Amino acid sequence: MGILNDIRAKAVKFQKTICLPEALDERTLRAAADCAKLGFGPIVLVGDTAKIQAKAGECGADISKAIIRDPASDSEYPRLVSTLVELRQAKGMTAEAAEKALKDGIMYAAMLVKLGLVDGYVSGAVHSTADTLRPALQVIKARKGVKTVSAFFMMALPESSPYQKIQPVLFFGDSGLVQNPTPEELADIAVGTAQSWKALIGSDPIVAMLSHSTKGSAKHADVDKVTAALALVRKNAPELEIDGELQGDAALIREVGASKAPGSKIPGRANVLIFPDLDAGNICYKLTERLAGATAIGPLISGMAKPVNDLSRGCKAEDIVDAIAVTCCQAAALS
Ligand SMILES: CC(C)(COP(=O)(O)OP(=O)(O)OC[C@H]1O[C@@H](n2cnc3c(N)ncnc32)[C@H](O)[C@@H]1OP(=O)(O)O)[C@@H](O)C(=O)NCCC(=O)NCCS
């Protein structure tokens, strides 16, 4: 697929160091081997060296170019412990609790990212979204000026879709993380997803704030939430091309937009769709995938101070390579 090839090519150029904490998972080891073959920057695996090498041997993955960070011999381990205590002291973190927390490879990866020893991490082939993201939310945190980290899906439309000729790729946010966003959180989701568009696709994001109402056609607190979020984005990120509230058809189809939202410059051009809540975002990405035949890539994470990405537990090695490539592009955009 064109877009993923472009992102992989950028990953080769950026040479970022990405950590994979689920180092005993066969797909993860294959992905590490594939990244080396493709010429990506270094991959860091976390765990027991002997076990990782034995597993890689079993599944025929050449991980000779990967770096293994084995907590038992890692010279940085004491610094990871003391920094974790420092960061989470107010939450009751002690040295003993930090050592226990660092037994979790994902927390280990989060601390490596926090200390700048790697540029980002990718996990979730084995762990749930919550387990993949919680350590990152606790120690890496949202980027300056952003309070809410969110998740989006990159939706690559098939040629059979009428919108494919206008926009072959759309971002759907938040489709995976923030359950019932406040206006402030929704504004952060819009800005974060738009920034991810710029980092990954390169062109300017054109953002539609979706609703069941277009420009006041319905009156409800749910509509007010969307218009309040839009006002916040306009105040905090005035450079962003954004409009709302718009129904899905008004956002995507120029003629419908011209009649329902005359004067709006978004209809027929939108590439970033922001949903009012997680139910809408998650349901729409799955329906677009199943009914329109789109390819859904994600959940990908926006708004972190340093990049972290989640995987689906049904993922293949090539999906992990794509998530690593995305993480490299996000790291480059932040550096
Ligand atoms: C991500 C998620 C696991 C975090 O919730 P949690 O595990 O209950 O963790 P907490 O609410 O205790 O938050 C942990 C920390 O992360 C922070 N945090 C949580 N969500 C955040 C967000 N969206 N942005 C920024 N920070 C966030 C909290 O402020 C807290 O920080 P602190 O410990 O320093 O005070 C939760 O939002 C979630 O389960 N989301 C839905 C994911 C899901 O099921 N998706 C399915 C569709 S794919």
Ligand as a Chemical Component Dictionary entry (heavy atoms), coordinates in Angstrom:
data_LIG
# 
_chem_comp.id                   LIG 
_chem_comp.type                 NON-POLYMER 
_chem_comp.pdbx_formal_charge   0 
_chem_comp.three_letter_code    LIG 
# 
loop_
_chem_comp_atom.comp_id 
_chem_comp_atom.atom_id 
_chem_comp_atom.alt_atom_id 
_chem_comp_atom.type_symbol 
_chem_comp_atom.charge 
_chem_comp_atom.model_Cartn_x 
_chem_comp_atom.model_Cartn_y 
_chem_comp_atom.model_Cartn_z 
_chem_comp_atom.pdbx_ordinal 
LIG C1  C1  C 0 -5.755  4.183  28.786 1  
LIG C2  C2  C 0 -6.484  3.795  30.024 2  
LIG C3  C3  C 0 -6.150  2.387  30.273 3  
LIG C4  C4  C 0 -5.989  4.636  31.227 4  
LIG O1  O1  O 0 -6.807  4.362  32.329 5  
LIG P1  P1  P 0 -6.359  3.600  33.689 6  
LIG O2  O2  O 0 -5.606  2.390  33.415 7  
LIG O3  O3  O 0 -7.556  3.441  34.507 8  
LIG O4  O4  O 0 -5.349  4.528  34.308 9  
LIG P2  P2  P 0 -5.593  5.846  35.142 10 
LIG O5  O5  O 0 -6.930  6.480  34.806 11 
LIG O6  O6  O 0 -5.296  5.508  36.554 12 
LIG O7  O7  O 0 -4.462  6.749  34.561 13 
LIG C5  C5  C 0 -3.091  6.472  34.744 14 
LIG C6  C6  C 0 -2.373  7.753  34.460 15 
LIG O8  O8  O 0 -2.550  8.073  33.092 16 
LIG C7  C7  C 0 -3.116  9.375  32.952 17 
LIG N1  N1  N 0 -4.045  9.322  31.825 18 
LIG C8  C8  C 0 -5.061  8.441  31.649 19 
LIG N2  N2  N 0 -5.656  8.678  30.461 20 
LIG C9  C9  C 0 -4.988  9.725  29.891 21 
LIG C10 C10 C 0 -5.110  10.428 28.655 22 
LIG N3  N3  N 0 -6.037  10.102 27.751 23 
LIG N4  N4  N 0 -4.229  11.423 28.387 24 
LIG C11 C11 C 0 -3.277  11.762 29.275 25 
LIG N5  N5  N 0 -3.108  11.133 30.459 26 
LIG C12 C12 C 0 -3.956  10.131 30.756 27 
LIG C13 C13 C 0 -3.824  9.646  34.274 28 
LIG O9  O9  O 0 -3.922  11.030 34.504 29 
LIG C14 C14 C 0 -2.923  8.942  35.245 30 
LIG O10 O10 O 0 -1.815  9.745  35.537 31 
LIG P3  P3  P 0 -1.218  9.709  37.054 32 
LIG O11 O11 O 0 -1.117  8.270  37.451 33 
LIG O12 O12 O 0 0.127   10.386 36.914 34 
LIG O13 O13 O 0 -2.188  10.466 37.880 35 
LIG C15 C15 C 0 -8.033  3.999  29.876 36 
LIG O14 O14 O 0 -8.271  5.288  29.386 37 
LIG C16 C16 C 0 -8.710  3.006  28.964 38 
LIG O15 O15 O 0 -8.874  1.839  29.347 39 
LIG N6  N6  N 0 -9.171  3.469  27.773 40 
LIG C17 C17 C 0 -9.916  2.638  26.824 41 
LIG C18 C18 C 0 -9.008  1.752  26.057 42 
LIG C19 C19 C 0 -9.820  0.706  25.377 43 
LIG O16 O16 O 0 -10.378 -0.187 25.989 44 
LIG N7  N7  N 0 -9.933  0.806  24.060 45 
LIG C20 C20 C 0 -10.730 -0.137 23.356 46 
LIG C21 C21 C 0 -10.884 0.269  21.934 47 
LIG S1  S1  S 0 -9.446  -0.082 20.957 48 
# 
loop_
_chem_comp_bond.comp_id 
_chem_comp_bond.atom_id_1 
_chem_comp_bond.atom_id_2 
_chem_comp_bond.value_order 
_chem_comp_bond.pdbx_ordinal 
LIG C1  C2  SING 1  
LIG C2  C3  SING 2  
LIG C2  C4  SING 3  
LIG C2  C15 SING 4  
LIG C4  O1  SING 5  
LIG O1  P1  SING 6  
LIG P1  O2  DOUB 7  
LIG P1  O3  SING 8  
LIG P1  O4  SING 9  
LIG O4  P2  SING 10 
LIG P2  O5  DOUB 11 
LIG P2  O6  SING 12 
LIG P2  O7  SING 13 
LIG O7  C5  SING 14 
LIG C5  C6  SING 15 
LIG C6  O8  SING 16 
LIG C6  C14 SING 17 
LIG O8  C7  SING 18 
LIG C7  N1  SING 19 
LIG C7  C13 SING 20 
LIG N1  C8  SING 21 
LIG N1  C12 SING 22 
LIG C8  N2  DOUB 23 
LIG N2  C9  SING 24 
LIG C9  C10 SING 25 
LIG C9  C12 DOUB 26 
LIG C10 N3  SING 27 
LIG C10 N4  DOUB 28 
LIG N4  C11 SING 29 
LIG C11 N5  DOUB 30 
LIG N5  C12 SING 31 
LIG C13 O9  SING 32 
LIG C13 C14 SING 33 
LIG C14 O10 SING 34 
LIG O10 P3  SING 35 
LIG P3  O11 DOUB 36 
LIG P3  O12 SING 37 
LIG P3  O13 SING 38 
LIG C15 O14 SING 39 
LIG C15 C16 SING 40 
LIG C16 O15 DOUB 41 
LIG C16 N6  SING 42 
LIG N6  C17 SING 43 
LIG C17 C18 SING 44 
LIG C18 C19 SING 45 
LIG C19 O16 DOUB 46 
LIG C19 N7  SING 47 
LIG N7  C20 SING 48 
LIG C20 C21 SING 49 
LIG C21 S1  SING 50 
# 
